[in-house]
Amino acid sequence: MVASMVAGQLGAVYGGPAGAYLSVVLAIEAGSLVSKKTPLDIIITPTVTMIAGFLVAISAGQLIGVLMSGLGIVIVEATKAQPFVMGIVVSVLMGMILTAPISSAALALMLQISGLAAGAATAGCCAQMVGFALMSRKDNKSGEVIAQGLGTSMLQVSNIIRNPWIWVPPTLAAAITGPLATLVFKMENVAAGAGMGTSGLVGVLLTFQTMGFTVDVLIKILVLYIVLPGVLSILFYEILVKMNKIKVGDCSIKVD
């Protein structure tokens, strides 16, 4: 475990978060190949693990780090150049990644997105969390509603598999709040908050840190990250209920 920590740190130095992940995974695999194969296991296994981690870090890890960083720069600059289109794309994709069993926070850190792009990403993540929380309020208890709004909308994954239509309302809300974030509200954030949304209020607090603790920023956050996605998600939800695409209970979180 300690050797894997060293491998991860080496990967982070050369390739950032993505490099750290790759270095750790391959280092552990390399260590497993020689583990318990010789009487000197206590020396050989960690040594091989660290050497493998270092070699991965300076080669593939470094390359991946450069590619992820470059992609992040492209996203940031593209959002500045095309705030409407990229506002929609970034908001929708990051929001969906947050709800899916993938780490949107890790992706945002790997890409190191910032500025308007991070603001759009935050809007998309908030739309998913607040949207699912409020539109499922009739199907769940207050604790489960709060768990989605301040925890994660990933709690709805099993329900989405059963009925993908329930994913439409918060996603459409994200498609609206994303370009509003880039064009109208001029929301900005840092990578650490871009993929968090309202989870633990991390995305919100880092928005304050980035844009300043002012009444103007507070109003923007309340409107764009809380009120608007909630209202839009409920509206789209009710429309789909009337179209018989969603029925009562489809968003119920089963707790054993």
Secondary structure, DSSP 4 states (H G I P E B T S, - for coil): -HHHHHHHHHHHHHHHHHHHHHHHHHHHHHHHHHTTSSTTHHHHHHHHHHHHHHHHIIIIIHHHHHHHHHHHHHHHHHHHH-HHHHHHHHHHHHHHHHHTTS-HHHHHHHHT--HHHHHHHHHHHHHHHHHHHHHTTTTS-HHHHHIIIII-GGGGHHHHHH-GGGGHHHHHHHHHHHHIIIIIS---B-HHHHTTTTGGGHHHHHHHHHH-S-HHHHHHHIIIIIIHHHHHHHHHHHHHHHTTSS-TTTTPPP--
